[in-house]
Amino acid sequence: LKRSIELNPNFPESYSLLAFIGLVRNEDVDGSIGQIQKALQLSPGDEDYILTLAQLYTLKAEFDKARALAEGVQRGAAEQGI
């Protein structure tokens, strides 16, 4: 994934997947937050990216930030299932 980012730094999915791996493994949470924030810069408003960021904040016990993000997605969700 890091090589993919080197080759195409404007592809948000690479950043998102790298952040998701950090989330699942509960490793380098701060780095993962930076990665998902970069994905959001490249693809603003992406609900999946925002929810990943909320989950990462939950791992850091920053529940107010996580809740605000999740509630924002819920209010403006394009899909009912979100």
Phi and psi restraints in degrees (range 20) as a CNS / XPLOR table:
assign (resid 1 and name C) (resid 2 and name N)
       (resid 2 and name CA) (resid 2 and name C) 1.0 -64.1 20.0 2
assign (resid 2 and name N) (resid 2 and name CA)
       (resid 2 and name C) (resid 3 and name N) 1.0 -37.6 20.0 2
assign (resid 2 and name C) (resid 3 and name N)
       (resid 3 and name CA) (resid 3 and name C) 1.0 -66.8 20.0 2
assign (resid 3 and name N) (resid 3 and name CA)
       (resid 3 and name C) (resid 4 and name N) 1.0 -39.4 20.0 2
assign (resid 3 and name C) (resid 4 and name N)
       (resid 4 and name CA) (resid 4 and name C) 1.0 -60.4 20.0 2
assign (resid 4 and name N) (resid 4 and name CA)
       (resid 4 and name C) (resid 5 and name N) 1.0 -41.0 20.0 2
assign (resid 4 and name C) (resid 5 and name N)
       (resid 5 and name CA) (resid 5 and name C) 1.0 -65.7 20.0 2
assign (resid 5 and name N) (resid 5 and name CA)
       (resid 5 and name C) (resid 6 and name N) 1.0 -39.1 20.0 2
assign (resid 5 and name C) (resid 6 and name N)
       (resid 6 and name CA) (resid 6 and name C) 1.0 -60.9 20.0 2
assign (resid 6 and name N) (resid 6 and name CA)
       (resid 6 and name C) (resid 7 and name N) 1.0 -42.2 20.0 2
assign (resid 6 and name C) (resid 7 and name N)
       (resid 7 and name CA) (resid 7 and name C) 1.0 -73.4 20.0 2
assign (resid 7 and name N) (resid 7 and name CA)
       (resid 7 and name C) (resid 8 and name N) 1.0 -35.5 20.0 2
assign (resid 7 and name C) (resid 8 and name N)
       (resid 8 and name CA) (resid 8 and name C) 1.0 -143.9 20.0 2
assign (resid 8 and name N) (resid 8 and name CA)
       (resid 8 and name C) (resid 9 and name N) 1.0 85.7 20.0 2
assign (resid 8 and name C) (resid 9 and name N)
       (resid 9 and name CA) (resid 9 and name C) 1.0 -71.6 20.0 2
assign (resid 9 and name N) (resid 9 and name CA)
       (resid 9 and name C) (resid 10 and name N) 1.0 -1.8 20.0 2
assign (resid 9 and name C) (resid 10 and name N)
       (resid 10 and name CA) (resid 10 and name C) 1.0 -105.5 20.0 2
assign (resid 10 and name N) (resid 10 and name CA)
       (resid 10 and name C) (resid 11 and name N) 1.0 16.5 20.0 2
assign (resid 10 and name C) (resid 11 and name N)
       (resid 11 and name CA) (resid 11 and name C) 1.0 -104.4 20.0 2
assign (resid 11 and name N) (resid 11 and name CA)
       (resid 11 and name C) (resid 12 and name N) 1.0 105.1 20.0 2
assign (resid 11 and name C) (resid 12 and name N)
       (resid 12 and name CA) (resid 12 and name C) 1.0 -66.2 20.0 2
assign (resid 12 and name N) (resid 12 and name CA)
       (resid 12 and name C) (resid 13 and name N) 1.0 -27.1 20.0 2
assign (resid 12 and name C) (resid 13 and name N)
       (resid 13 and name CA) (resid 13 and name C) 1.0 -61.7 20.0 2
assign (resid 13 and name N) (resid 13 and name CA)
       (resid 13 and name C) (resid 14 and name N) 1.0 -33.0 20.0 2
assign (resid 13 and name C) (resid 14 and name N)
       (resid 14 and name CA) (resid 14 and name C) 1.0 -64.1 20.0 2
assign (resid 14 and name N) (resid 14 and name CA)
       (resid 14 and name C) (resid 15 and name N) 1.0 -44.2 20.0 2
assign (resid 14 and name C) (resid 15 and name N)
       (resid 15 and name CA) (resid 15 and name C) 1.0 -64.6 20.0 2
assign (resid 15 and name N) (resid 15 and name CA)
       (resid 15 and name C) (resid 16 and name N) 1.0 -42.1 20.0 2
assign (resid 15 and name C) (resid 16 and name N)
       (resid 16 and name CA) (resid 16 and name C) 1.0 -62.6 20.0 2
assign (resid 16 and name N) (resid 16 and name CA)
       (resid 16 and name C) (resid 17 and name N) 1.0 -45.2 20.0 2
assign (resid 16 and name C) (resid 17 and name N)
       (resid 17 and name CA) (resid 17 and name C) 1.0 -66.3 20.0 2
assign (resid 17 and name N) (resid 17 and name CA)
       (resid 17 and name C) (resid 18 and name N) 1.0 -39.2 20.0 2
assign (resid 17 and name C) (resid 18 and name N)
       (resid 18 and name CA) (resid 18 and name C) 1.0 -62.5 20.0 2
assign (resid 18 and name N) (resid 18 and name CA)
       (resid 18 and name C) (resid 19 and name N) 1.0 -41.0 20.0 2
assign (resid 18 and name C) (resid 19 and name N)
       (resid 19 and name CA) (resid 19 and name C) 1.0 -66.1 20.0 2
assign (resid 19 and name N) (resid 19 and name CA)
       (resid 19 and name C) (resid 20 and name N) 1.0 -39.6 20.0 2
assign (resid 19 and name C) (resid 20 and name N)
       (resid 20 and name CA) (resid 20 and name C) 1.0 -63.6 20.0 2
assign (resid 20 and name N) (resid 20 and name CA)
       (resid 20 and name C) (resid 21 and name N) 1.0 -38.7 20.0 2
assign (resid 20 and name C) (resid 21 and name N)
       (resid 21 and name CA) (resid 21 and name C) 1.0 -61.9 20.0 2
assign (resid 21 and name N) (resid 21 and name CA)
       (resid 21 and name C) (resid 22 and name N) 1.0 -43.2 20.0 2
assign (resid 21 and name C) (resid 22 and name N)
       (resid 22 and name CA) (resid 22 and name C) 1.0 -61.8 20.0 2
assign (resid 22 and name N) (resid 22 and name CA)
       (resid 22 and name C) (resid 23 and name N) 1.0 -37.8 20.0 2
assign (resid 22 and name C) (resid 23 and name N)
       (resid 23 and name CA) (resid 23 and name C) 1.0 -64.1 20.0 2
assign (resid 23 and name N) (resid 23 and name CA)
       (resid 23 and name C) (resid 24 and name N) 1.0 -50.2 20.0 2
assign (resid 23 and name C) (resid 24 and name N)
       (resid 24 and name CA) (resid 24 and name C) 1.0 -64.5 20.0 2
assign (resid 24 and name N) (resid 24 and name CA)
       (resid 24 and name C) (resid 25 and name N) 1.0 -38.4 20.0 2
assign (resid 24 and name C) (resid 25 and name N)
       (resid 25 and name CA) (resid 25 and name C) 1.0 -87.9 20.0 2
assign (resid 25 and name N) (resid 25 and name CA)
       (resid 25 and name C) (resid 26 and name N) 1.0 -7.8 20.0 2
assign (resid 25 and name C) (resid 26 and name N)
       (resid 26 and name CA) (resid 26 and name C) 1.0 54.4 20.0 2
assign (resid 26 and name N) (resid 26 and name CA)
       (resid 26 and name C) (resid 27 and name N) 1.0 47.8 20.0 2
assign (resid 26 and name C) (resid 27 and name N)
       (resid 27 and name CA) (resid 27 and name C) 1.0 -128.6 20.0 2
assign (resid 27 and name N) (resid 27 and name CA)
       (resid 27 and name C) (resid 28 and name N) 1.0 144.0 20.0 2
assign (resid 27 and name C) (resid 28 and name N)
       (resid 28 and name CA) (resid 28 and name C) 1.0 46.1 20.0 2
assign (resid 28 and name N) (resid 28 and name CA)
       (resid 28 and name C) (resid 29 and name N) 1.0 55.0 20.0 2
assign (resid 28 and name C) (resid 29 and name N)
       (resid 29 and name CA) (resid 29 and name C) 1.0 -61.4 20.0 2
assign (resid 29 and name N) (resid 29 and name CA)
       (resid 29 and name C) (resid 30 and name N) 1.0 -41.4 20.0 2
assign (resid 29 and name C) (resid 30 and name N)
       (resid 30 and name CA) (resid 30 and name C) 1.0 -63.1 20.0 2
assign (resid 30 and name N) (resid 30 and name CA)
       (resid 30 and name C) (resid 31 and name N) 1.0 -42.4 20.0 2
assign (resid 30 and name C) (resid 31 and name N)
       (resid 31 and name CA) (resid 31 and name C) 1.0 -62.7 20.0 2
assign (resid 31 and name N) (resid 31 and name CA)
       (resid 31 and name C) (resid 32 and name N) 1.0 -39.0 20.0 2
assign (resid 31 and name C) (resid 32 and name N)
       (resid 32 and name CA) (resid 32 and name C) 1.0 -66.1 20.0 2
assign (resid 32 and name N) (resid 32 and name CA)
       (resid 32 and name C) (resid 33 and name N) 1.0 -37.2 20.0 2
assign (resid 32 and name C) (resid 33 and name N)
       (resid 33 and name CA) (resid 33 and name C) 1.0 -62.0 20.0 2
assign (resid 33 and name N) (resid 33 and name CA)
       (resid 33 and name C) (resid 34 and name N) 1.0 -42.9 20.0 2
assign (resid 33 and name C) (resid 34 and name N)
       (resid 34 and name CA) (resid 34 and name C) 1.0 -61.4 20.0 2
assign (resid 34 and name N) (resid 34 and name CA)
       (resid 34 and name C) (resid 35 and name N) 1.0 -39.7 20.0 2
assign (resid 34 and name C) (resid 35 and name N)
       (resid 35 and name CA) (resid 35 and name C) 1.0 -65.6 20.0 2
assign (resid 35 and name N) (resid 35 and name CA)
       (resid 35 and name C) (resid 36 and name N) 1.0 -45.7 20.0 2
assign (resid 35 and name C) (resid 36 and name N)
       (resid 36 and name CA) (resid 36 and name C) 1.0 -71.0 20.0 2
assign (resid 36 and name N) (resid 36 and name CA)
       (resid 36 and name C) (resid 37 and name N) 1.0 -30.3 20.0 2
assign (resid 36 and name C) (resid 37 and name N)
       (resid 37 and name CA) (resid 37 and name C) 1.0 -65.9 20.0 2
assign (resid 37 and name N) (resid 37 and name CA)
       (resid 37 and name C) (resid 38 and name N) 1.0 -36.8 20.0 2
assign (resid 37 and name C) (resid 38 and name N)
       (resid 38 and name CA) (resid 38 and name C) 1.0 -65.1 20.0 2
assign (resid 38 and name N) (resid 38 and name CA)
       (resid 38 and name C) (resid 39 and name N) 1.0 -41.9 20.0 2
assign (resid 38 and name C) (resid 39 and name N)
       (resid 39 and name CA) (resid 39 and name C) 1.0 -59.7 20.0 2
assign (resid 39 and name N) (resid 39 and name CA)
       (resid 39 and name C) (resid 40 and name N) 1.0 -40.1 20.0 2
assign (resid 39 and name C) (resid 40 and name N)
       (resid 40 and name CA) (resid 40 and name C) 1.0 -69.3 20.0 2
assign (resid 40 and name N) (resid 40 and name CA)
       (resid 40 and name C) (resid 41 and name N) 1.0 -30.4 20.0 2
assign (resid 40 and name C) (resid 41 and name N)
       (resid 41 and name CA) (resid 41 and name C) 1.0 -64.6 20.0 2
assign (resid 41 and name N) (resid 41 and name CA)
       (resid 41 and name C) (resid 42 and name N) 1.0 -38.4 20.0 2
assign (resid 41 and name C) (resid 42 and name N)
       (resid 42 and name CA) (resid 42 and name C) 1.0 -80.5 20.0 2
assign (resid 42 and name N) (resid 42 and name CA)
       (resid 42 and name C) (resid 43 and name N) 1.0 -25.1 20.0 2
assign (resid 42 and name C) (resid 43 and name N)
       (resid 43 and name CA) (resid 43 and name C) 1.0 -139.1 20.0 2
assign (resid 43 and name N) (resid 43 and name CA)
       (resid 43 and name C) (resid 44 and name N) 1.0 71.9 20.0 2
assign (resid 43 and name C) (resid 44 and name N)
       (resid 44 and name CA) (resid 44 and name C) 1.0 -59.2 20.0 2
assign (resid 44 and name N) (resid 44 and name CA)
       (resid 44 and name C) (resid 45 and name N) 1.0 139.1 20.0 2
assign (resid 44 and name C) (resid 45 and name N)
       (resid 45 and name CA) (resid 45 and name C) 1.0 83.0 20.0 2
assign (resid 45 and name N) (resid 45 and name CA)
       (resid 45 and name C) (resid 46 and name N) 1.0 1.4 20.0 2
assign (resid 45 and name C) (resid 46 and name N)
       (resid 46 and name CA) (resid 46 and name C) 1.0 -63.8 20.0 2
assign (resid 46 and name N) (resid 46 and name CA)
       (resid 46 and name C) (resid 47 and name N) 1.0 116.6 20.0 2
assign (resid 46 and name C) (resid 47 and name N)
       (resid 47 and name CA) (resid 47 and name C) 1.0 -62.5 20.0 2
assign (resid 47 and name N) (resid 47 and name CA)
       (resid 47 and name C) (resid 48 and name N) 1.0 -39.0 20.0 2
assign (resid 47 and name C) (resid 48 and name N)
       (resid 48 and name CA) (resid 48 and name C) 1.0 -63.8 20.0 2
assign (resid 48 and name N) (resid 48 and name CA)
       (resid 48 and name C) (resid 49 and name N) 1.0 -40.6 20.0 2
assign (resid 48 and name C) (resid 49 and name N)
       (resid 49 and name CA) (resid 49 and name C) 1.0 -66.5 20.0 2
assign (resid 49 and name N) (resid 49 and name CA)
       (resid 49 and name C) (resid 50 and name N) 1.0 -41.4 20.0 2
assign (resid 49 and name C) (resid 50 and name N)
       (resid 50 and name CA) (resid 50 and name C) 1.0 -63.0 20.0 2
assign (resid 50 and name N) (resid 50 and name CA)
       (resid 50 and name C) (resid 51 and name N) 1.0 -41.6 20.0 2
assign (resid 50 and name C) (resid 51 and name N)
       (resid 51 and name CA) (resid 51 and name C) 1.0 -67.8 20.0 2
assign (resid 51 and name N) (resid 51 and name CA)
       (resid 51 and name C) (resid 52 and name N) 1.0 -34.2 20.0 2
assign (resid 51 and name C) (resid 52 and name N)
       (resid 52 and name CA) (resid 52 and name C) 1.0 -64.0 20.0 2
assign (resid 52 and name N) (resid 52 and name CA)
       (resid 52 and name C) (resid 53 and name N) 1.0 -42.5 20.0 2
assign (resid 52 and name C) (resid 53 and name N)
       (resid 53 and name CA) (resid 53 and name C) 1.0 -61.5 20.0 2
assign (resid 53 and name N) (resid 53 and name CA)
       (resid 53 and name C) (resid 54 and name N) 1.0 -40.7 20.0 2
assign (resid 53 and name C) (resid 54 and name N)
       (resid 54 and name CA) (resid 54 and name C) 1.0 -61.8 20.0 2
assign (resid 54 and name N) (resid 54 and name CA)
       (resid 54 and name C) (resid 55 and name N) 1.0 -41.0 20.0 2
assign (resid 54 and name C) (resid 55 and name N)
       (resid 55 and name CA) (resid 55 and name C) 1.0 -64.9 20.0 2
assign (resid 55 and name N) (resid 55 and name CA)
       (resid 55 and name C) (resid 56 and name N) 1.0 -38.8 20.0 2
assign (resid 55 and name C) (resid 56 and name N)
       (resid 56 and name CA) (resid 56 and name C) 1.0 -65.7 20.0 2
assign (resid 56 and name N) (resid 56 and name CA)
       (resid 56 and name C) (resid 57 and name N) 1.0 -40.4 20.0 2
assign (resid 56 and name C) (resid 57 and name N)
       (resid 57 and name CA) (resid 57 and name C) 1.0 -63.7 20.0 2
assign (resid 57 and name N) (resid 57 and name CA)
       (resid 57 and name C) (resid 58 and name N) 1.0 -33.3 20.0 2
assign (resid 57 and name C) (resid 58 and name N)
       (resid 58 and name CA) (resid 58 and name C) 1.0 -63.1 20.0 2
assign (resid 58 and name N) (resid 58 and name CA)
       (resid 58 and name C) (resid 59 and name N) 1.0 -40.8 20.0 2
assign (resid 58 and name C) (resid 59 and name N)
       (resid 59 and name CA) (resid 59 and name C) 1.0 -61.1 20.0 2
assign (resid 59 and name N) (resid 59 and name CA)
       (resid 59 and name C) (resid 60 and name N) 1.0 -31.5 20.0 2
assign (resid 59 and name C) (resid 60 and name N)
       (resid 60 and name CA) (resid 60 and name C) 1.0 -86.9 20.0 2
assign (resid 60 and name N) (resid 60 and name CA)
       (resid 60 and name C) (resid 61 and name N) 1.0 3.7 20.0 2
assign (resid 60 and name C) (resid 61 and name N)
       (resid 61 and name CA) (resid 61 and name C) 1.0 62.3 20.0 2
assign (resid 61 and name N) (resid 61 and name CA)
       (resid 61 and name C) (resid 62 and name N) 1.0 29.5 20.0 2
assign (resid 61 and name C) (resid 62 and name N)
       (resid 62 and name CA) (resid 62 and name C) 1.0 -98.1 20.0 2
assign (resid 62 and name N) (resid 62 and name CA)
       (resid 62 and name C) (resid 63 and name N) 1.0 70.7 20.0 2
assign (resid 62 and name C) (resid 63 and name N)
       (resid 63 and name CA) (resid 63 and name C) 1.0 -68.4 20.0 2
assign (resid 63 and name N) (resid 63 and name CA)
       (resid 63 and name C) (resid 64 and name N) 1.0 -33.1 20.0 2
assign (resid 63 and name C) (resid 64 and name N)
       (resid 64 and name CA) (resid 64 and name C) 1.0 -63.3 20.0 2
assign (resid 64 and name N) (resid 64 and name CA)
       (resid 64 and name C) (resid 65 and name N) 1.0 -43.8 20.0 2
assign (resid 64 and name C) (resid 65 and name N)
       (resid 65 and name CA) (resid 65 and name C) 1.0 -64.4 20.0 2
assign (resid 65 and name N) (resid 65 and name CA)
       (resid 65 and name C) (resid 66 and name N) 1.0 -44.5 20.0 2
assign (resid 65 and name C) (resid 66 and name N)
       (resid 66 and name CA) (resid 66 and name C) 1.0 -61.5 20.0 2
assign (resid 66 and name N) (resid 66 and name CA)
       (resid 66 and name C) (resid 67 and name N) 1.0 -46.0 20.0 2
assign (resid 66 and name C) (resid 67 and name N)
       (resid 67 and name CA) (resid 67 and name C) 1.0 -63.3 20.0 2
assign (resid 67 and name N) (resid 67 and name CA)
       (resid 67 and name C) (resid 68 and name N) 1.0 -43.7 20.0 2
assign (resid 67 and name C) (resid 68 and name N)
       (resid 68 and name CA) (resid 68 and name C) 1.0 -61.0 20.0 2
assign (resid 68 and name N) (resid 68 and name CA)
       (resid 68 and name C) (resid 69 and name N) 1.0 -42.2 20.0 2
assign (resid 68 and name C) (resid 69 and name N)
       (resid 69 and name CA) (resid 69 and name C) 1.0 -65.4 20.0 2
assign (resid 69 and name N) (resid 69 and name CA)
       (resid 69 and name C) (resid 70 and name N) 1.0 -47.8 20.0 2
assign (resid 69 and name C) (resid 70 and name N)
       (resid 70 and name CA) (resid 70 and name C) 1.0 -63.6 20.0 2
assign (resid 70 and name N) (resid 70 and name CA)
       (resid 70 and name C) (resid 71 and name N) 1.0 -42.1 20.0 2
assign (resid 70 and name C) (resid 71 and name N)
       (resid 71 and name CA) (resid 71 and name C) 1.0 -67.0 20.0 2
assign (resid 71 and name N) (resid 71 and name CA)
       (resid 71 and name C) (resid 72 and name N) 1.0 -35.8 20.0 2
assign (resid 71 and name C) (resid 72 and name N)
       (resid 72 and name CA) (resid 72 and name C) 1.0 -62.5 20.0 2
assign (resid 72 and name N) (resid 72 and name CA)
       (resid 72 and name C) (resid 73 and name N) 1.0 -41.0 20.0 2
assign (resid 72 and name C) (resid 73 and name N)
       (resid 73 and name CA) (resid 73 and name C) 1.0 -66.0 20.0 2
assign (resid 73 and name N) (resid 73 and name CA)
       (resid 73 and name C) (resid 74 and name N) 1.0 -43.3 20.0 2
assign (resid 73 and name C) (resid 74 and name N)
       (resid 74 and name CA) (resid 74 and name C) 1.0 -61.1 20.0 2
assign (resid 74 and name N) (resid 74 and name CA)
       (resid 74 and name C) (resid 75 and name N) 1.0 -43.4 20.0 2
assign (resid 74 and name C) (resid 75 and name N)
       (resid 75 and name CA) (resid 75 and name C) 1.0 -64.0 20.0 2
assign (resid 75 and name N) (resid 75 and name CA)
       (resid 75 and name C) (resid 76 and name N) 1.0 -39.7 20.0 2
assign (resid 75 and name C) (resid 76 and name N)
       (resid 76 and name CA) (resid 76 and name C) 1.0 -107.1 20.0 2
assign (resid 76 and name N) (resid 76 and name CA)
       (resid 76 and name C) (resid 77 and name N) 1.0 15.8 20.0 2
assign (resid 76 and name C) (resid 77 and name N)
       (resid 77 and name CA) (resid 77 and name C) 1.0 -62.6 20.0 2
assign (resid 77 and name N) (resid 77 and name CA)
       (resid 77 and name C) (resid 78 and name N) 1.0 133.6 20.0 2
assign (resid 77 and name C) (resid 78 and name N)
       (resid 78 and name CA) (resid 78 and name C) 1.0 -73.4 20.0 2
assign (resid 78 and name N) (resid 78 and name CA)
       (resid 78 and name C) (resid 79 and name N) 1.0 -31.2 20.0 2
assign (resid 78 and name C) (resid 79 and name N)
       (resid 79 and name CA) (resid 79 and name C) 1.0 -108.2 20.0 2
assign (resid 79 and name N) (resid 79 and name CA)
       (resid 79 and name C) (resid 80 and name N) 1.0 140.5 20.0 2
assign (resid 79 and name C) (resid 80 and name N)
       (resid 80 and name CA) (resid 80 and name C) 1.0 -59.8 20.0 2
assign (resid 80 and name N) (resid 80 and name CA)
       (resid 80 and name C) (resid 81 and name N) 1.0 -36.8 20.0 2
assign (resid 80 and name C) (resid 81 and name N)
       (resid 81 and name CA) (resid 81 and name C) 1.0 -68.3 20.0 2
assign (resid 81 and name N) (resid 81 and name CA)
       (resid 81 and name C) (resid 82 and name N) 1.0 -19.8 20.0 2
